[in-house]
Amino acid sequence: MEENMDESQSQKGCKECCERCVGSLPWASLIATILLYMGVALFCGCGHEALSGTVTILQNYFEVIRAPGDTLDVFTIIDILKYIIYGLAAGFFVFGVLLLVEGFFTTGAIRDLYGEFKITACGRCLTAFLMFLAYLFFLVWLGVTAFTSLPVFMYFNVWSMCQNTSSVEGTNLCLDLRQFGAVTISEERKLCTQSEKFVKMCESNELDLTFHLFVCALAGAGAAVIAMVHFLMALAANWGYLKDASRMQKYEDIKSKEEQELHDIHSTRSKERLNAYT
């Protein structure tokens, strides 16, 4: 009988411990962090490979060569974009960790009234600063999403021309890189539908793979935008909770002080009555 009671108490204790652990997790920040990492990883990985595929297509089919020296050409711009991708991956990994840690501290402060994080001005200022950064990075990712849609649109046009070459047979359509700003106006880099290189490009896996990689990168940027919105909502709610908790703490301190003063007054009067009686 005693063994069964001990087992039931231990199971009850484990259940309460699990409920406490699950309840103390910052689910909103955790979900937003996972979504942010997935979006950044998808954008950075697919974007990097799509840029490499673009270099291969330009060199093999359009016969674009890298300019000598420090001349700013399309290949230099692609290299710069790759370095930007490296910076985004590293920066948002750190930023995601900061937001997740802030979520853990804030959730603990809200659920456990003894926490020091909620009553300090540093905690509220940190939450407000992270909220400002989240809004700023939300605008950044909106710009990245809009920028990523440009190569998706360009590759979609080329891919559509490859898919419809049979239906427009007899019509010679040409792709001129000068229209996309990939080369200077003085250079002529055309690829027409009736040329052998255009047919080879359409039959190769490079064009199809690069196009779909850019689509995946666009989806990753969109996921990062959604994650930033999720972080903004979570941080705004946390900041409001912290502000209310701080006001409640001040109210409790004033109430406790008044009760202590009343207790001291009653004690003093009792002593005076006792002294007068004696």
N, C-alpha and C positions, 0 to 999 in steps of 0.2 A: 504494500500500500504506500509506504513512504517512498519507495523507488519510483512508483508511478507519479506521485506528486512532484518529486524532484525532476523527473523527465518533462512533465507538463510545464513546470516553472522555467526550466532551461529553454524549452521550445518557445515559451512566451517571451522570454528575455531575448532570444535570437530574433524573433519576429519583430519585437519593438526596436531592436537595434537596426534591423534591415529597413524598417519603415522610417526610422530617423535618418539613416544614411541616404535613402532614396529621396526623402522629403527635403533634405538639405542641399541637393544638387541644383545648380542653376540651369534648369532645363532650357530656358529661352536662350541664354548665352551659349550653352553647349550645342544646341541645334544650329544656331547661327554660326558658331565656330566651325562645325563640321561642313556646313554649306559653303562657308567662305573658303576653307581649305580645298574642298572639291572643285569649286569654281576657279580658284587661282591655279590649282594644279592642271585642270583641264585647259585653261587659257594659256598658261605658260608652256606646257608640254606640246599641245597641238599647234600653238602659234609659232613656236620655235621650229618645229618640223615643217610647218607650212611655209615659213620663210626660206628654209633650206630647199624645199621643193621648188619654190619660185626662182631661186638662183639657178637651179638645174635646168628649168624650163627656158629661162632667158639665155643661158649659155648654149644649150643644145639645139634649140629650135629657132630662136630669134637671132642667134649669133652675136649677142651683146658681150663685149669684153670689158674687163675691169680697167678703169682709167689708171694710168701710171701716176705715181706720186701721191700727194694728198688731195687730189681732185675729188670734189663731192659728187659722186655718181650714185646710181641706184643700189649698187652693191655696198657702198659705204653706208647708205641710209639703212639698208637691211641689217648690217652689222651693228649699227647704233640701236636699232629696234631690238635686236637680240640681247644687247647689254641692258636695255630697259626692262626686258622680260626677266633677266637674272635679278635685277634690283627689286622688281615687283614681288618675285617669289620669296626673296629673303626678307623684305620689309613687311610683307603681310603675314608671314609666318610669325614674326615677333609681335606684330600688332594683334593677331588672333590670340596669342598666349596672354598678352596684357589684358585684353577684354575678358578672356575666360577667368583669369585670376581675379579681376575686379568683380566678376559675377559671383565667384565663390565667396569672396569677402562680404559682398553686399547681401547675398542670400543668408549667410550666417548671421550678419548683423540684424537682419529683419526678423529671422525666426528665433534667434536667441537674444533676448533683451539685454543680456549682460555684455554683449559685444562692444568693443571700444570703437570699432570702425564707424558706426553710425552716429556717434555723438561728437566726433572730431570734425573740425572745419576742413582738415586735410582730406578726409574721405569724401566729403561733398564736393570739394574743389577738384579732386581727381576724377570723380564721376562726370562733372561738368566738362572738364578738359577732354576726356575720352569721348564724350558726346559731340563736342566740337570737331574732334578728329574724325569721328565716324561720319559726320555730315560732310566734312571736306572730302574724305575718301569716297563717299557716295557720289559726289559730283565728279570726282576723278574717274570712277568706274563708269559713270554715264558717258563721259567723253571717250573712254577706251572702247565702250560698246559701240558708240557711233563711228569711231575710227575703224573698228574691226569690220563693220558692215560694208565698208568701201571695197576691200578686196573680195568679200563674198559676192558683192554685186558684179564686180569685174569678172571673176571666175565663173559666175553663173551665166553671164553673157557668152563667154567663150565655150563653156560646156553646152549651152543651148545651141550654139552654132555647130558644134560637133554632132549633137544628137539630130540636127535637122539638115545635115548636108545632103541627104538623099532627097528630101522634099524640095530643096532649092537648087536642084541640079540644073546646071546651065547658067547659074548666076555666080559671078565671081565676087565674093565678099572678102574683105581684107581687114586684118587687125593691124593697126598702126600704133606702136608704143608711144609715139609722140602725143597721142590723144590722152594717154594715161599719165603723162609726165615722167615716164620711166627713162626717156632719153631726151637729148636736146633737140631743138627744132631743126638744126642743121643735119642731124643724123636721120637716116631713113631705115627703119626696121619694121618692114611689113611682112605679114604672113597671110597669104590668101588661101581661100578654101580649095582652090584647084591645084595648089602646090603639093608636092610630095611630103614636105616637112609638116604641113598642116595635118595631112592624113596620118602621118606617123605620130604626131602629138596626140591626136584624138584616139588613136589605137593604143597608146601607151597607158600605163597605170599612173604615171606621174601627175597628169592633169586631174584625173578623177580623184586621186588620193589627196592632192593639195587642196582641191576645192572642198572636199569633205572635212579636211583638217581645219580649214578656216571656218567652216560652219560649226565645228565642235568648239573652236576657240571663241566664237561669238556666243555660243551657249554658255561657256564657262564665264565669260564676262557678264552675261545676264544673271547667272547664278550669284556672282559676287555682288552685283547691284542689289539683288533680293536679300543677300546676307547683310549688307550694310543697312538696309531698311529695317531688318529684324533687329540688328544691334541698336539702331537708333531708338526703336520702340522699347527694348529692354532697358537701355541706359536711361531713357526719359522716365520710365516707371521706377527704376531704382533711385534716381535722383529725387523724385517726389516722395518715395517712401522714406529715404534718408532725411529729407527736410521735415516730414511729419514726425519721424522718430526723434529728431533733435528737439522739436517743439515740445513733444510729449516728455522728453527727458528734463527740459527746463521747467515744465509744469510740475513734474514730480519733485524736482529739487526745491521749488518754491513751496509746494505743499508740505513737504517734509520739514522745511525750515519753519514754516508757520506752526505746524503741529508741535515742533520742539519748543518754540517760543511760548505757546500756550501751556505746554507741560511745565516749563520753567516758572511761568507766572503762577500756576496752581500750586506748585511746590513751594514757592516763596510765600504765598498767602497762607498755606497750611502751617508753615513754620511760624509765621507771625501770630496766627491764632493760638498755636500751641504755646508760644512764649507768653502771650497775653494771659492765657489761662493759668499758667504756672506762676 
